[in-house]
Amino acid sequence: MREETMEGGRTLSTDLADKMRIEILGEQLKPGEKLTEQALCASYNVSRTPVREALKNLDAEGLIEIIPNRGAFVVGLSENDIRDLYTLRIQSEMQAVHWAIERRTKEEMASIEENLDFMRFYTERADSTRMRSINAGFHKAIAAAAHNRILESTLSRIQDYIRYSVHIRPYLETDLDAILREHRAIFKAFRSSDPEAGSAAMKKHIENSMKRAKV
């Protein structure tokens, strides 16, 4: 049976997998918890087809494990997994900013600068929640400007895993000035068209992010 497509071309299973992924990372669905199709259908008000597809996708990501004749169980991510993700993120973000500085269009440069302007705005207002959201937009804009769809997709998944993980300490108001300075250093490399400086500034920023996250 063909799966129903939602507005925007997304399927029900993709939407369900996204919701479940966030709940697994935030441990609303806890490690070791058994996931039954019947309960998931009732909880998310969907049929069995999107549930089965969502479970397959999450199993492929390693966030759950489907054991034959036993069922599906939540695996989630440990603190060690998050530390490994930060290591992968450093290398991926360094390459992304290097390519973005070389390849970005005027429109992409404007998008990155606009995100930085919003970061300045929310830093001045000590709004740590909005700052975190705009920060994610800044990094996604750089990944898009790198013009490499595989790297962009990989980075998006790594960033989302880290962003929604229960192991990550939320931003504090006292963090915001340092975070803004680090992003200004990255953007300075865009203005001077210096990929090496951009990679170095990004490396320092992600390393500091890991320290702030307390993992």
N, C-alpha and C positions, 0 to 999 in steps of 0.2 A: 504494500500500500504506500502510495506516494505521500510524503510528509507535507503538511500544510506550511505554506510560506507566509510570514508576517509582513507587515508594512516595512518597506526598505529592503526587502529581499532576504531578510534573516529568517531562518527556520525556527520552529518551536524548540527543537533539540539544541540549537546553538544558544538560544536565549536561556533555556533551562540550564545548560552546562555553565553558562556565565554566572547565573544566580547561585548554583550549587558550588562553583569554584570559590566565590567570595565567602560563602558560608563555611566551606571547608578550611580556607585559609584563616578565617576569623574564629574557627573552632566552635561555631554554632552547631556544625556537624562535627562531632569529636572523633579523634583517632580511635580506631577499633570499632566504631559504631557500624552496625549492619544496616544496609540500605535495601529496602524491599520495594519492588515495583508498585505494589498496591499502596503502600504508605506514601510513596513519592507522587503517585497519581493524585491521591487525595490532597496532599499538602500543597501541590503546585497547580492543581486543577487542570491537569493535562491527561492525555491518553497514554497507553503503554508504549506506543511507537516512539514518540520523542524522548520518553524516559529511557528506553533501551539505548537509543542513539547517544543520549547525553552520558549515560554510564560508560559506553564504549569509549567516548572521547576522553572522559576523565580518567579512565583506566589507562589509555594510551599516554596520558600526561604523567601518570604515576601518582595522582592524587587519591585514587582509590585502587583497590585490587579486586578483580573478579576471580573468585576461586570456583572452579567447576564443582557442581553438586553441593556447594555451600552458600554461594551468593556473593554480593558485593559488599566490601568493607572499606571504610574511610582509612586512608593512610596519612594524608596531610603532609605538612612540611615541618621538620624539626629545626632547632636553632642551628645545627650543623649544616642542614640544607640551605638555610638562609645565608650563612656565611659563605658557602660555596657559590651561591647565586650572586653575592656581591663581588666575588672574584671574577666571575664571568661577566658581570655588568661592567666592571672597570675596563676590561679589555674591549668589550663591545662598544661602550660609550666613547672610549678614546678613538676607536676607528671611525665611529659615526661622526664625531665632531671634526675629525681630520678631513673626511670626505665632504662633509657639509660645507666647510670653509672653502674647499676647492670647487664645489659643484652648485652651491646654492644660487637660486634666482633672486632677483630684486624683491619679488613678492614673498619668497620664503625668508629672506633677510628681514623684511618688514614684520613678518609674523613672529619671528624670534624676538625682535626688539619690542614688539607689542606685549609679549608675555613678560619680558623684563620690566616694562613700565608698570604692568599690573602687580608684579612682585614688589616693586618699590611702593606702590600704593598701599598694598595690604601689610607690608612691613611697617609703614608709618602708622597704620591703624592697629598694629599688634594683633592682626587677625590670622592666627596660626592655621585655622581650618582652611580658609580660602587660599592662604599662601601655599599650603601643601598641594591643593588642586592646581593652582597656576604653575607651580614647580613642575608637576607632571606634564603640563602642557608645553612648557619650555623644552623639556627633553624630547617629547614627541615631535615637536616642530623641528628640532635638530635632526632626529632620526629620519624624518620625511625628506629633509633637505640633503641627506646623504645619497639619495636616489639609488638605494639598494633594497629591494623589497624583502629579501631574505633577512638581512640585518635588521630592517625595520620591524619585521614580524617577530624575530627573536627577542629584540629589545623590548617590544611591547609586552610580551609574555613575562619576561624577567621583571620588568618594572611593576607589572600588576601583581605578580607573586609577592614582591617585597612590599608594595603599597598596602595590600590587604592582609598581610600576615599579622597574626595576633602577637608574634614575637617582636614586632617593631614598636619602639617607643614613639608615641605621637610627638609632633613638633611642640616645643615650648616657646613661649614668647621671647625668652632669652636667646633662643637659637636664631631668630629671624635676621638680625643684622649680619651675622656671619654667613648665613645662607645667601643673602642678597649680595654680599661682597664677592663670594665665590662665583656667583652667576655673572656678575659684572666682569670678572676676570676672564670668564669664558667668552663673553660677548666682545670684550676688547680685542680678543684674537680674531674674531670675525671682522671687526673694523680694520684691523691691520693686515688682514688676509694672511695670517700666520698659522698654518695647520699644526705645527709642532707646539707652539705656545698654547693653542686650543686644547690639544691632547693632554699637555702637562696640567693645565688648569682644570680640565675635566677629571683627570686622575686624582688630583688633590681634593676636589669637591666630593667625589664618590667615597674616597677614603674617610673624609671627615663625616660624610653622611652615615657611614657604617659605625663610626664612633658615637655619633649622636643617637643612633638607633639602639645602642647598648646590646648588640648581639655578639 
